[in-house]
Amino acid sequence: MNTIFNGWNKTLKELNNFNCKIEFLQSKMRDIVVRRKGFDIPEYLETLRKIITEHEYHLYSIADINNTDVFVTRDLIMSKNLTDNINTKNEILS
């Protein structure tokens, strides 16, 4: 049993490390795109803050609905009209 636990623990550490590397690459790519397109940096950062705040709000709302965790089905998202906000965010970023 201890071997299985250690195996899962090692796998989770590797996934976390991989996830950190992906996030770093995404942030570097965002920086490159922002510079090449000549975005207004303060406006860009403010837009990101708004998107993150809305995302956190929706995660908390979904967690409240489920009373368990933030993993939800597509049907629940559709019923709460969260997809409209996602589309709006995509329009802002493009």
C-alpha positions in Angstrom: 0.0 0.0 0.0 2.8 2.4 0.8 4.4 1.7 -2.6 1.2 2.7 -4.3 1.0 5.9 -2.3 4.6 6.8 -3.1 3.9 6.0 -6.8 0.9 8.4 -6.9 2.9 11.0 -4.9 5.7 10.9 -7.5 3.3 11.1 -10.4 1.5 14.1 -8.9 4.9 15.9 -8.4 5.8 15.2 -12.0 2.5 16.5 -13.2 2.8 19.6 -11.1 6.3 20.2 -12.5 5.1 19.7 -16.1 2.1 22.1 -15.4 4.5 24.8 -14.1 6.6 24.5 -17.2 3.5 24.8 -19.5 2.3 27.8 -17.5 5.8 29.4 -17.9 5.7 28.8 -21.7 2.2 30.2 -22.0 3.2 33.4 -20.1 6.3 33.8 -22.3 4.1 33.4 -25.4 1.6 36.0 -24.1 4.5 38.4 -23.6 5.7 37.9 -27.1 2.2 38.4 -28.6 1.6 41.5 -26.5 4.8 43.1 -27.6 4.4 42.2 -31.3 0.8 43.4 -31.5 1.7 46.6 -29.6 -0.9 46.2 -26.9 -1.4 48.9 -24.3 0.2 47.0 -21.3 -1.8 48.6 -18.5 -5.0 48.0 -20.3 -4.0 44.4 -21.1 -3.2 43.7 -17.5 -6.4 45.2 -16.3 -8.3 43.0 -18.8 -6.5 40.0 -17.4 -7.3 40.9 -13.9 -11.0 41.2 -14.8 -11.0 37.8 -16.5 -9.2 36.1 -13.6 -11.7 37.7 -11.1 -14.7 36.6 -13.1 -13.2 33.1 -13.4 -12.7 32.9 -9.7 -16.2 34.1 -9.1 -17.6 31.4 -11.4 -15.5 28.7 -9.8 -16.8 29.7 -6.4 -20.4 29.8 -7.7 -20.0 26.3 -9.2 -18.5 25.0 -6.0 -21.5 26.5 -4.1 -23.9 24.8 -6.4 -22.3 21.4 -6.0 -21.4 21.9 -2.4 -18.4 19.6 -3.0 -15.9 20.7 -5.6 -15.3 22.7 -8.7 -15.5 19.8 -11.2 -18.8 20.2 -13.1 -20.5 18.9 -16.2 -21.0 20.8 -19.4 -24.8 20.8 -18.7 -24.3 22.6 -15.4 -22.2 25.2 -17.1 -24.7 25.7 -19.9 -27.6 26.0 -17.3 -25.7 28.8 -15.5 -25.0 30.7 -18.7 -21.3 30.7 -18.0 -20.4 30.0 -21.6 -21.5 33.6 -22.5 -18.8 35.0 -20.3 -16.2 32.6 -21.7 -17.1 33.8 -25.2 -16.8 37.4 -24.1 -13.4 36.8 -22.7 -12.2 35.1 -25.9 -13.4 38.2 -27.9 -11.5 40.5 -25.5 -8.3 38.5 -25.9 -8.4 38.2 -29.7 
